[in-house]
Structure formats: C-alpha cells, structure tokens
Amino acid sequence: MPVKLSVIKHKMDDHIGQHVLVTSQIGRRKTTKREGILSETFPAIFVVELDQGEAHFERVSYSYTDILTKNIKVDFESEQVN
C-alpha cells in the first residue's frame, strides 16, 4: 500500500514532544542510532533535539522522504512509524 508524504507528516505531528529513536542507514550494513525529542515539524522536514550525553551537536533534521524510502526508521515510546 503506497503511503503519501502528507500522511507521514500528520503521523509525526501527532508525536511532537515525545521521545524518539531514529535509526539511519549510513552504508552497507551500517546504521547509526540517535535518541532525542521530536521538537518541530515543517512541510518537508522534522527536527529532533538530541540527548546531550551522546551527541556532538544539539539538533538534527530528517526528511519525510527518508521515512518513505526506508533510509531511516523512527521508533516512538509505544509506536513505530515506517
């Protein structure tokens, strides 16, 4: 079943302020995991405020197309958005 970017954005809008784990593909069989709070959503991207203990920078942004193309996986406390 095809998913539209607008549907992904509305799902992300419902989780603003919640703790999130973002797993991103960075190469062949290589992934990175970042934890933080979903702080803002915009028409094309969303912003995650990272936990200070593990990151060299404070914020990171991702595109909704990253979710659609499965370049990233977003996990919330009790749900999963793919």
C-alpha contacts under 8 A as a table, 3 or more apart, distances in Angstrom:
res1	aa1	res2	aa2	distance
3	V	7	V	6.83
3	V	8	I	7.51
3	V	68	L	7.32
4	K	7	V	5.36
4	K	8	I	6.66
5	L	8	I	5.08
5	L	9	K	6.19
5	L	64	Y	6.28
5	L	65	T	6.95
5	L	68	L	7.30
6	S	9	K	5.04
6	S	10	H	6.23
7	V	10	H	5.19
7	V	11	K	6.30
8	I	11	K	5.16
8	I	12	M	6.28
8	I	64	Y	6.71
8	I	67	I	7.94
8	I	68	L	7.99
8	I	81	V	8.00
9	K	12	M	5.04
9	K	13	D	6.10
9	K	41	T	7.55
9	K	43	P	7.66
9	K	64	Y	6.85
10	H	13	D	4.92
10	H	14	D	6.45
11	K	14	D	5.30
11	K	15	H	6.99
11	K	81	V	7.66
12	M	15	H	5.32
12	M	16	I	6.76
12	M	41	T	7.32
13	D	16	I	5.62
13	D	41	T	6.52
15	H	18	Q	5.59
15	H	38	L	7.09
15	H	76	F	7.96
16	I	37	I	7.80
16	I	38	L	5.22
16	I	39	S	5.75
16	I	40	E	6.57
16	I	41	T	7.78
17	G	37	I	5.86
17	G	38	L	5.35
17	G	39	S	5.64
18	Q	37	I	5.51
18	Q	38	L	5.85
18	Q	76	F	7.15
18	Q	77	E	7.56
19	H	35	E	7.38
19	H	36	G	5.68
19	H	37	I	4.53
19	H	38	L	6.54
19	H	76	F	6.14
19	H	77	E	6.31
20	V	35	E	5.76
20	V	36	G	5.49
20	V	37	I	5.67
20	V	38	L	6.38
20	V	48	V	7.96
20	V	74	V	6.85
20	V	75	D	5.73
20	V	76	F	4.69
20	V	77	E	6.77
21	L	33	K	6.76
21	L	34	R	5.74
21	L	35	E	4.54
21	L	36	G	6.69
21	L	74	V	5.90
21	L	75	D	5.11
21	L	76	F	6.42
22	V	33	K	5.64
22	V	34	R	5.29
22	V	35	E	6.40
22	V	72	I	6.62
22	V	73	K	5.71
22	V	74	V	4.72
22	V	75	D	6.42
23	T	31	T	6.49
23	T	32	T	5.62
23	T	33	K	4.46
23	T	34	R	6.58
23	T	72	I	5.49
23	T	73	K	5.12
23	T	74	V	6.56
24	S	31	T	5.42
24	S	32	T	5.38
24	S	33	K	6.54
24	S	71	N	5.94
24	S	72	I	4.25
24	S	73	K	6.43
25	Q	28	R	7.85
25	Q	29	R	7.66
25	Q	30	K	6.09
25	Q	31	T	4.60
25	Q	32	T	6.74
25	Q	71	N	5.54
25	Q	72	I	6.25
26	I	30	K	5.59
26	I	31	T	5.47
26	I	32	T	7.00
27	G	30	K	5.09
27	G	31	T	7.15
34	R	50	L	7.07
35	E	50	L	5.86
35	E	51	D	6.12
36	G	48	V	5.99
36	G	49	E	5.31
36	G	50	L	4.12
36	G	51	D	5.03
37	I	48	V	5.46
37	I	49	E	5.17
37	I	50	L	6.54
37	I	51	D	7.83
38	L	46	F	7.56
38	L	47	V	6.13
38	L	48	V	4.52
38	L	49	E	6.40
39	S	46	F	7.80
39	S	47	V	5.75
39	S	48	V	5.56
39	S	49	E	6.17
40	E	46	F	5.73
40	E	47	V	5.19
40	E	48	V	7.29
41	T	45	I	6.20
41	T	46	F	4.25
41	T	47	V	6.30
42	F	45	I	5.25
42	F	46	F	5.83
44	A	63	S	5.95
44	A	64	Y	6.35
45	I	61	S	6.43
45	I	62	Y	5.45
45	I	63	S	4.30
45	I	64	Y	5.92
46	F	61	S	5.55
46	F	62	Y	5.58
46	F	63	S	6.44
46	F	64	Y	7.43
47	V	59	R	6.79
47	V	60	V	5.80
47	V	61	S	4.37
47	V	62	Y	6.60
48	V	59	R	5.71
48	V	60	V	5.44
48	V	61	S	6.18
49	E	58	E	5.94
49	E	59	R	4.59
49	E	60	V	6.70
50	L	55	A	6.75
50	L	57	F	7.61
50	L	58	E	5.42
50	L	59	R	5.61
50	L	60	V	7.22
51	D	54	E	6.30
51	D	55	A	6.76
51	D	58	E	7.52
52	Q	55	A	5.71
52	Q	56	H	7.73
52	Q	57	F	7.84
52	Q	58	E	6.75
55	A	58	E	6.92
57	F	60	V	7.86
62	Y	66	D	6.86
63	S	66	D	5.31
63	S	67	I	7.34
64	Y	67	I	5.35
64	Y	68	L	6.47
65	T	68	L	4.75
65	T	69	T	5.92
66	D	69	T	5.33
66	D	70	K	5.91
66	D	71	N	4.98
66	D	72	I	5.64
67	I	70	K	4.91
67	I	71	N	6.17
67	I	72	I	5.41
67	I	73	K	6.36
67	I	74	V	7.63
67	I	82	N	6.01
68	L	71	N	7.81
68	L	82	N	7.15
69	T	72	I	7.95
70	K	73	K	6.54
70	K	82	N	7.24
73	K	81	V	7.21
73	K	82	N	6.13
74	V	80	Q	6.41
74	V	81	V	5.57
74	V	82	N	6.67
75	D	78	S	7.93
75	D	79	E	6.32
75	D	80	Q	4.70
75	D	81	V	6.26
76	F	79	E	5.14
76	F	80	Q	5.90
76	F	81	V	7.70
